[in-house]
């Protein structure tokens, strides 16, 4: 079940909200848990057992850590809990990748391939594993108290607004809200407006430009026009798809009293890759910094080690996004630029370019990275880069030109205008946005009923 579906909008969500507000306060966490399990099981019921198993194991491990005064024992329990979580992630997400890579080597060396049955990736696994790990580490560091009961913790892990694609949250941010939170008409209205905004982003813009990205990336030997159009369309699609989902998730949470942190802050206006990662998927960036970069030593062990830690953090962050060499290279690309920018800051300090030119440079680097992020394999990525360099000609290919209809052009330009103009004129346009939101939402609903199913891009991670 996804937020941008008729089943969710016209059945699950209204029934959930009615049931939630009719449920007594002491039983609201249990109601959230049951509804969230139903939401998750609608996809594949058998993977609900994995979610429950991870939840119970993590909750029990945290209690054991909290109740022990023996530091070595606490560390061993933490290690076991984190290892079990990572083992589940490794098996379901990386088994296919590992065996495929091994088979490629065996084939190249003339040996017979290993036979295996492909493992299906449970939706949302990467996100709820990260939630579980951060909870264990926070309890070990004594930065948070254990959940007051299993129901509250299970509801936190399974909370359907953030279950399948984030934001990546730390338990202590919501712990007090599970004990007591504000329910008001004003908060519900703000949540509804955020949800409608995210829905419009997804349906009206992301889904409208996705055919341009799809056709460009699937074109054999794309031209320069094909490749740059595809990279631009995918950059717009990914931002509006993922930020749209985040708006919907934050809005849904707000409708039932929870306050989630922001996840995007005009990332395409960043003036460096370092700045980009302070603005894009901020909850993941903070998680990687807190639980991976600092665990590797952060900047506490000298400059060279700092550069290595930055690179490794992004390399592993890329691998977290997907079991494919394209994601590894995408992480390495960003890691290399983070290293370069840190080196420049340490050696020179002063910015090299004026802000407007630095923003253009950063957007170019981000778009080049998105090519690897979108490509299904290295061959596709190389073909796109060849196309961007003009190796295959300059004008649009016939199949791309056929797809480039006025409605796709218009929504692509609208998306670009929103990204670069709205942050600068947000206050002046706020009254207009309030009047336009409901008509746009109704337009998006009509559009949804006439188009094919298009899942959120980050569901695959």
N, C-alpha and C positions, 0 to 999 in steps of 0.2 A: 504494500500500500504506500502511495506517495502523496505528498501534500497537493500536488497539481493533478489530482484525479477527481472525477465526479464521485466516486465511492467515498473518498475522504471528505470532500466538501459538503456533500448533501446527505451523507449517512453517518460516518464515524464521528466527524467533528461536532455536529449539533447534538448527537446523542451523548457524546462524551461530556460536553459542556453542561448539558442539562443534568446528567447524572452527577457530575462533579459538584455542582452548586447545591444539589439536593442532599449530598452526602454529608453527614456530621463531620465536624472538624477533625475529631480524633481518628476518623476512618478515611480521610482524604488520601493519605499516602497509599493505603491499601487499594483504594479505587484507582489511583494513578498507576499503580503496579499492574493490576489486572488489565486495565485498558491498554497499557503499553505492551504487555505481553500479547494481547490480542492483535494489536497493530503490527508487532514483529512477526507473529506466527502466521499472519495472513500471507506473507511471502512464502515461507517454507516452515511448516510446523516443527519438523525434526530438529532444526537448528535452535529452536527455543531451549532445548535441553542443554546445549552448549552455553548459551547465555546464562542460564540458571546455574550451571556447574561452575562457571567462572565467578559468578557473583558469590556463591556460597563459599567457595575456596578462598576468595580474596577476603571476604568478611571474617572468616574463621582465622586466617593468617594474621589479619590486623589485630584481632582480639588477643591472639597469642603473643604478638609483639608488645602490645600495650600492657599486658598483665605480667610480663617478665621483667625482672630487675637485672638479669644476667645479660650484659652487653653482647657477649659472644653468641648466646642463644638467640637474642633478638636479631642479630645480624644474619644468623643462619636461617631463621624463619623468613626474614625479608628476602634473602637470596632464593630460597625455595619458592616463595610465592611469586616473585618476579620471573623466575625461571619457568615455572609452570605456565604463567601467562604468555611469556615469549614463545614457549614450545607450541602452544595452541596457535599462536599467530604464525609461527614458522611453518607448521604442518599445513594449515589450511591456505595460507597465502603464498608460500614459497616452495612447496613440494613440487608442483608442476614445473616451476621455473628451474629449480635445481636439477631435476631429472632430465628436462629438455636440454639444458646446457651440458649435462654429462653425456647425453646421447649424441649431441652434436660432436663432442670431442671423440667419443668412441667411434662414430661413423668416419670421422676424419682420419683416425688411426687404423681403420680397417676392421674394427671389432663389431660384434653384434650389439644392437641397441637393447637397453633394458626395457622390458615390457611393464606397463603400469596402467592403472585406471586413474584418469584425471580426477583431481580433488576439486570439489565445488567450493568457492569462497563464500562463506556466510556474509550476508550484507551487514555492514556496520562493524565488522569484527575489529578492524584497525582502531576505530574510535573507542569502543568500549574496553578494549584491552589497555589503551592508553589511560582511560579513566581509572581502571583498576590498579595499574602500576603506580600512578601518581598518588592514589589513596594510600597504598602500602608504604610508599616512601615518606609521605607526609606524616603518617602515624609513627614510623620509625624515627624520623627527625623530631618528633614531638611538636610539629607545626600545626597539628590538628588533633582533636579528640576523636576517638572511634565513634561511629554512628551509634545512636542510642538504641537502635534495634535493627534487626535484619530487614524488616519491611522498608524502613527509611532508606537504608543503603541500596537495597534492590530497586527501589523506586528511583533513586538517583542514577544508577547505572542504566536502567531501562527507560527513563523518562523520554517519551516518544519524540518530543520536539528536537532533541539533540542526539538521539540514539544512533541513527544510521549515517549521519554526515556532519556531526558536530553542531556547535562549537565544542572544542576540547576543553572540558571544565575540570577544575580541581574541587574535590568534595567540600573543602572548608569554605568555598565561596557560596555554597548552597546549604550547608549544614544548618545554620541558624534559620534559613528560610523554610526548611522542612519542619522546624519547631514552631515557627510563627512567621506569617507573611501577610501583607496587606492585600485585601480584595476590595477594589473600588471600581465604580463606574468609569472614573477618569483613567485608571490603569487599564481597564478592559478596552476602552476606546482607543488608547494609544497602541495597545497590542493589536487590535483589529486593523488599525491604519497601517502598522508595520507589516502585518500579514498580507494585506491587500497590495501594498507596495512591492513586496517580494514576489507575489503571484504575478503581478504585471511585468516585473523584470523578466521573470522566467518565460512566461507565455508569449508576451508581445515582442520582446527583443531577442532573448537567447534562442528561443525556438525558431524565430523568424530568420535569423542569420545562420543557423546551423547548417542548412543545405549548402550555403556557399563554402563553408569550411569542409564539409563532407566531400563535395565534388572536387574541390581543389586538391585535397589530400589523397583522393582515390584516382587522380589523373596520372596516367603514365607519362613520364617526361614532361612535367608541367612547365609552362613558359614563365617568364618573369612576372607577367601580369597575373597569371594563375596563382603562382606561389605567394606573391605578396598579398593578393586578395584573400587567399586561404589563411595566411598567418594573421592578417588583420581581423578577418571574420571570426577566427577561433579565439583571438584575444578578447574580442567583444563578447562572444558567446560564453566563454568560461567565466568572465567577470560577472555578467548579469545572471548566469545560471547559479553560480555558487553564492554570490552576494545576495541573490534573490532567495535562495534556500535559507541562508542565514537570517535574513530579515523575517522570513516566515517562521523560522524556529524561535527567534527572540520574541516575535509577536505572539506566537502561541503560548510561550512560557509566561509572558506578561499577562495574558488573558486569564491565567490561573494563579497569578500573584508572584511568579518567580521573575527575578531580574537577572538576565544573562549579560555578560560583558560584550562590548562591541567586537566584531570580528574583522571589519574592513574600515579603512580610513583613507579614501581616495588614493588607492595604491598606484594608479597610473599617473599620478602627479608627483611621484617620488623623484628625487634628484640624485639618487644613487641606489645600488642594489642593497646596501645596508639599510637605507631609508625604506626601500620597497618592502623588506621583510619586517619592518616595524609597522607597516600599513596593511599588508596582505595576510589573510588567515592568521590574524594576530594571536589567537588562542593556541594554534599549533606552534607558531614561532616562540611564544612564551614557554610552552611545554618543552620544546627542544632545547631551549636555553637553560631552563631550570633543571631538567632531568637527564640531559645528555651532554650539553656543552660544559656545564659546571661539573658534572660527574667525570668528564675527561680531564678536568683541571682548569677549564676556563682560561682566564688570562693571568693565572697566579704562578705560572711556571716559566715565565720568560716569553720573549716575543716569538721566537721560532715555534715553541709549543702552542702559543696562542693561534698562530696561523694554521698549524696542523689541526688543532681542535675545531676551528671554524670550518675547515674543509671537510673533516670527518663528520661533523654535525650535519652539514648540508648533504653530504654523500649518503648518509644513513636516512636523512629526511627524504631524499629522492627515492631511495629503495622502499621506504614506508609507503609512498604513494602507489607503488605498483611493482609487481614481480616481472620486470622487463629491463633489458639493458638500456633502453631509451630513458627510463626513469633514473637509472644510476648515472647516466651521462648528464641528464638534466640537473641532478643534484650536484655533480662535479662541476658543471658550468657555473652554477650559482656560488658554490663553495670557492671556486677559483677567483671569482670577482670579489667575494667578501674578503679573501686573503689580500688581493691586490689593493682594495680600498683601505684595508687596515694598515697595510705596509705604507701606502702613500700618507695616511694620517699620521703614522708614527714618524716618518722621515721628513715630510714636508709640512703637513698640517693645513696649509692654505688650500682652498678649493682650486682646482685646475680650470674649471669652466664657469661661466655665468650660470645662474640658476635655470634660466629657460633652456639653455643649450644642454645643461646637465640632465634636465628632465627628458629632453628628446633622446639623448644618448642612452639613458636608463631604459626608456620605453623600447628602444631598438634592441637592447640586450635582452630585455624580458621577452619580446616577440621572438627573437632567435631561439631563446630557451623553450618557448611554448611549442615550437616546431617539434622538438624532441619529445615534449610532454604529450603531444597529440598523436604523433606517428605511432603506428602499430608495431613497427620494427625499424631496425637501423637502415635498411634499404629505403624505406619510405622517407625517412628523415633526410638521408643523403640526396635523394631525388628532389626533395623540396628545396634543399640548400642550393643544389645545382640550378634549379629553376629561378631562385631568388637572385642568383648571380648572372642570369641571362644566358646560360649555356644552351637552353632549348628554345631560344627565340624570345620575343618580347610581347606579342599580342595575345589576347585571350584565345584559348582553345575552343573549338565549337561547342563541346559539352558544357564548359564553364560559361561561355557566353549565353547559352540557352537557359542556364539556371539563373543567370544574373538579371532577374526580372525587376521591374520598378519597385514592387513592394519589398523585395530583399534589399535593394539599394537604399530605399528610404529608411528602413529600420536600422540598417548598418550606420547610416549617417546620424540618425536620431541617437543611437547608442553612443557614438563618438561625441556628439554634442553634449549629452547628459554627463559623460565622464569628465569632459574638460571645461564645460561652462557652468553646470549646476553647482559645484562646490564654491565657485566664485560669486554666484548670485543667489545662494541658497536662501538668505533672509528675505531678499526682495521677492523671490518666487514662492515663498511659503504660502501666502494667501491663495495664489493661483493653484498650487498643488492641492490644497484642501478641497477646492471646488472640482478639480479634475479627477480626483482619486476614485470616487464611486463610478462615474461614467467609464473611466479606463478599466476599472475592475469588471464592470459588466461586459465591456468589450472583450476583455481577456476570457471571461466565462464563455461567451459565445464562440470565441476562437478555439477554446479548449474542446468544445463539443464537436468541432468540425475537423480536428486534426488527429493524427495518429499518436499513439503513446510515446512520450519522450521522457525517459527518466532523467533525474538530475545527474550531472557528470560525475560529481564526487561520490555517488553511490558505488562506483566501481572500486573505490579505494578502501 
